[in-house]
Amino acid sequence: MKHPTRWISKLNADLLSRLLVSTELQGLIQHAQEKYVTYDVFRHYKIPKDFKPEEAWAYLKLRARSGTESSPIKDIDGEVFTYNMTNGFSRRLSIIDTHTAGLVKTLSTEATPAQRDQLIMSGLIEEAIASSQIEGANTSRKVAKEMLYSGRRPRTKSEQMIINNYQVMQLLDELKDLDLTEEILLDIQKKITSKTLDEENKDGGGRFRTDADEIAVVDHATGEVVFIPPKEEQMKRELKRLIEFANKDNDSDGYFLHPFIKAAMLHFWIAYLHPFVDGNGRTARAVFYWFLLKKGYWLFQYLSVSRIIKTSKRRYDQSFLNTETDDNDLTYFILYIAEVTCKAIDEMKQYYERKLKEAEELKKAAKELPGLNDRQLALLRHFKNKRDQITDIRNHQVKHRVVYETARQDLMQLTKKGFLVETEQAKGKKIYIPNIPNIRKLLRNIES
């Protein structure tokens, strides 16, 4: 990556006078500001022939400086990180506020309690899986979901990472009414890393790192050290400031900071301080969720931001690097997090609309089959084209968020009606295999 030039040294009165009258350059600068591109991208723009790329970049940075806001985050040398409120920022924050805060109803139809429970479960599971996969968990989404729904014990370190993340995501709903403390941070990290730490770091759960741990961030593809976090003394001092910032009322000093920007800052700050020997990224994302839930952004119960990050992991990493190498400019990171959050909202809405359509179809089917409830019909529809799948009481219970006895009765009734076959695995555990011909015949009769 080409790092930004020392742009301020390029500016002089003659250059500024020429820059200000170039309409061609002004249009290019406006486009670059809107996209908030890095110098590595900007230098490939079609710069007017009277200007060098580094001169145009210097003017772009000068323009950006006029809207710069300071953050409380300081780098290793004590210099503050700053950010700019761009048009792209404002648009994305508007989308996030409209869809995820307060009591605004943005979905076409309000979810029933059962649908809401399923959406929450889906969001928790997707976030637990994706956040773990970002950090190297090597387990397929299908296998991970089967493990979480069935309640079976994890068989690998990767599966343990996902279980840990899932439990922490559930815990956040309880923590959202509390102020952040060092104890809460340590508890989150301990739970996230439980039974997953390497032998050399086996005592690293539930404690802050020390200088003796010699922690560095390494690019696993190249083996190159890309970041060495602050020393222990500075890290602990800045962590106290982070906690104070997290708990501070936005309007206590007459200055309002948008909650999403503050959540993104907390995410970056924890990752930058790297206060633990392991689990820093997962803890940072958990605190991001905790803060937004605390501030009433209710839809984050249903979203998986990490699922979108996972599909653009390189850009996620690059947003950290861009921030650290371009004048401590947090805009790169916060804009990226806002962008993936907007995509997560879109995905969730599409998923919800699909589920609404399925629910309407199930209502119609239920009229034809008054002896089956919507959970049973949903299971039969799921099995219709999935001959190799099975279920059990625990799986059905978790998926539909009902008590054990309700789940057991659902499956027993379907077995009596000939749609499932009950059998036993080891230790007497009952499982239910779909009777595909009977299921297809039933659904063909009511869907025709």
TANOR-V951497 format. One record per backbone hydrogen bond with DSSP energy under -1.0 kcal/mol. CO is the residue of the C=O (numbers start at 1). NH is the residue of the N-H. Records with the same first field share a line. If there is no record, write none. Layout:
BEGIN
CO->NH / NH
END
This chain:
BEGIN
5->7
6->9
7->10
12->16
13->17
14->18
15->19
16->20
21->23
22->26
23->27
24->28
25->29
26->30
27->31
28->32
29->33
30->34
31->35
32->36 / 37
38->42
39->43
41->44
42->45
45->47
48->51
52->56
53->57
54->58
55->59
56->60
57->61
58->62
59->63
60->64
61->65
64->67
65->68
69->83
73->81
75->78
79->75
81->71
82->330
83->69
84->86
86->90
87->91
88->92
89->93
90->94
91->95
92->96
93->97
94->98
95->99
96->100
97->101
100->299
101->104
112->116
113->117
114->118
115->119
116->120
117->121
118->122
119->123
120->124
121->125
122->126
123->127
124->128
125->129
126->130
127->131
128->132
129->133
130->134
132->137
133->136
140->144
141->145
142->146
143->147
144->148
145->149
146->150
147->151
156->160
157->161
158->162
159->163
160->164
161->165
162->166
163->167
164->168
165->169
166->170
167->171
168->172
171->174 / 175
172->176
175->178
181->185
182->186
183->187
184->188
185->189
186->190
187->191
188->192
189->193
193->196
198->201
199->202
201->204
210->213
211->214
217->226 / 227
219->223
224->219
227->217
231->235
232->236
233->237
234->238
235->239
236->240
237->241
238->242
239->243
240->244
241->245
242->246
243->247
244->248
249->252
251->254
258->262
259->263
260->264
261->265
262->266
263->267
264->268
265->269
266->270
267->271
268->272
269->273
270->274
275->209
279->283
280->284
281->285
282->286
283->287
284->288
285->289
286->290
287->291
288->292
289->293
290->294
291->295
292->297
293->296
296->298
297->300
298->301
299->302
305->309
306->310
309->312
312->316
313->317
314->318
315->319
316->320
317->321
318->322
319->323
320->324
321->325
322->326
326->329
328->82 / 330
330->334
331->335
332->336
333->337
334->338
335->339
336->340
337->341
338->342
339->343
340->344
341->345
342->346
343->347
344->348
345->349
346->350
347->351
348->352
349->353
350->354
351->355
352->356
353->357
354->358
355->359
356->360
357->361
358->362
359->363
360->364
361->365
362->366
363->367
365->369
369->372
373->377
374->378
375->379
376->380
377->381
378->382
379->383
380->384
383->386
386->389
391->432
392->396
393->397
394->398
395->399
396->400
397->402
403->407
404->408
405->409
406->410
407->411
408->412
409->413
410->414
411->415
412->416
413->417
414->419 / 420
415->418
419->435
421->433
423->431
425->428
426->429
429->425
431->423
432->391
433->421
434->436
435->439
436->440
437->441
438->442
439->443
440->444
441->445
442->446
443->447
444->448
END
